[in-house]
Amino acid sequence: MPAAPRRTGRRTYGLLATAAGLATMAALTAALPAGAHDGGSRPGRYQDVQLLSFNDLHGNLEPPAGSSGRVSELQPDGTTKTVDAGGVEYLATHLRQARAGHPYSITAAGGDMVGASPLLSGLFHDEPTVEALNKLDLDVTSVGNHEFDEGARELARLQNGGCHPTDGCYTGERFRGADFPYLAANVQDERTGKPILKPYWIWKKKDVRIGFIGVTLEGTPGIVSADGVKGLAFKDEAETINKYAKVLQRQGVQSIVALIHEGGYPASGSYNYDCDSPGAGTGLSGPIVDIARNVTPAVDALVTGHTHQAYVCTVPDPSGRPRMVTSAASFGRLYTDTTLTYDRRTGDIARTAVRSANHVVTRDVPRAPDMTDLISRWNTLAAPIGNRPIGYISADVDNTGTESPMGDLIADAQLAHGRALDPRTSLALMNPGGVRAGLTYAAKGTEGDGVVTYAEGFTVQPFANTVNLQDFTGAQLVQVLKEQVSGVNEAAPKILQPSAGLTYTLDLTKSGADRVVTDSIRLNGTPVDPEATYRVATNSFLAGGGDGFPTLGQGTGDLVGRDDLTALADYLTAHSSASGPMAPPKADRITVVR
């Protein structure tokens, strides 16, 4: 498929402050207003406007691997199957095909386009992702919490362009920045009280105007590094949206969409689950529900994110009218196609005609050649970094067994990273499915035997999860361990890999939760106190309750660290050398009775 033509004339957006398919189909009603018209020389009263949206790309330009590159699809007979999804080469093709025949089309995003990114983008401060988003013809996005990983000045550089202040220009040319506006209505410079970026943006075509307001979650300071948000204030999401909705209305803009980097949790993990089947909004829980219920009825639709979930739901607005709330999972695996029917007489969206569906970014379509070229160019630049040594091992670190040496090594690395963030960190737990390979002593290239390269580390942990800290009671910690062998994990146990100091007995002759022998659980030789509080490090996938560990999604005092590969690389570098290589962990923290 030929590349889409480039836009002519670059759009620039300055800082306002000094701080630098088979798809779920949800519709509010099946009927479109009479006289709806989609183009032509004599437009009717109504104009269908296509809104394509996605969220939480996190720099995943290449197809995500493993579970991060699949979605669950509900079948007509009630069963589910997984579908491989994602990759910007395919996302570009799907979006371009979706736009065909829709002269009124907008593409918007819900934040976290960058941050916690894979090697290909993260190595270059996500310049490759911004370049890809430009080629995707993204029109507008809200900021997410990860846009602040490197601080407001770096976010301003991604918006406005320029070479990185430390690493310089990667390609010999000045980085051009984003062709689309980042919206940050609720992120203010503490000194001036003004938004650090544009709070809203108005899309215009002929006589159709739609306003977009972008916000991130108010709790951003609690989940990013303090340096990243120094001097910034994060305001209430709903209050901010309501404020700027009035600003837009005073400018005569009655059609408004909110881009909110905060989300919810649907009742099903399948992207095409009918969220509204029990009744409006009952299929969705989490922070976005309260936000949606408090956002002014002047807003016609909410594009959300952050939780990496897939949903197309309706939630009542403050007047009791249903309103569409959508999220397209993460990593470019889905996109949402929403039809907004614009009423030329009122300038507003005919809310009763809004319909929306999530679609899979399947890999059975042609790759977009311009994206293939982009990935190839940046991969060539990444090769020298990928070959960099990050540590030394004395023997193979295997990824086999109920408890694996590689799993223990990762858990130990995350414990060390957690303690660097917060000395109170007690232990770390790693999901076995996130350990994609072991480390081999024999050289794979020219690096020499025993040398671990950055690329080899990336093969072990390719998902770009962050290391998250959360507080749990001792009783909750025991429950987490029991969830390894009960509930959805009873038939196929998922044994978490423990950091040094956590020991217990796993009795496989018993059944269900009883297989974890409660009295045997020790931390540094001391029984776990059910009433005490323990600071636990996990990756972001587990911290969201993934892999059948709902209790891990109930922690408090969240703090988000760096990506898990960085934690592993830092640990190997600090604890090994050419003359003192690291020996594989003994994998003796869990006593297994068979």
Buried (B, 14 or more C-beta within 10 A) or exposed (E): EEBBEEEEEEEEBEBBBEBBBBBBBBBBEEEBBEEBBBEEEEBEBBBBBBBBBBBBBBBBBBBBBEBBBBBBBBEEEEEBEEBBBBBBBBBBBBBBEBBEEBBBBBBBBBBBBBBBBBBBBBBBBBBBBBBBBBBBBBBBBBBBBBBBBBBBEBBBBBBBBBBBEEEEEBEEEEBBBBBBBBBBBBBBBEEEEBBBBBBBBBBEBEEBBBBBBBBBBBBBBBBBBEEBBEBBBBBBBBBBBBBBBEBBBEEEBBBBBBBBBBBBBBBBBBBBBBBBEEEBBBBBEBBBBBBBBBBBBBBBBBBBBBBBBBBBBBBBBBEEEBBBBBBBBBBBBBBBBBBBBBBBEEBBBBBBBBBBBBBBBBBEBEBBBBBBEBBEBBBEBBEEEBBEBBBBBBBBBBBEBBBBBBBBBBBBBBBBBBBBBBEEBBBBBBBBEBBBBBBBBEEEEEBEEBBBBBBBBBBBBBBBBBBBBBBBBBBBBBBBBBBBBBBEBBEEBBBBBBBBBBBBBBBEEEEEBEBBBBEBBBBEEEEBEEEBBBBBBBBBBBBBBBBBBBBBBEBEEEBBBBBBBBBBBBBBBEBBEEEEBBEBBEBEBBEEEE
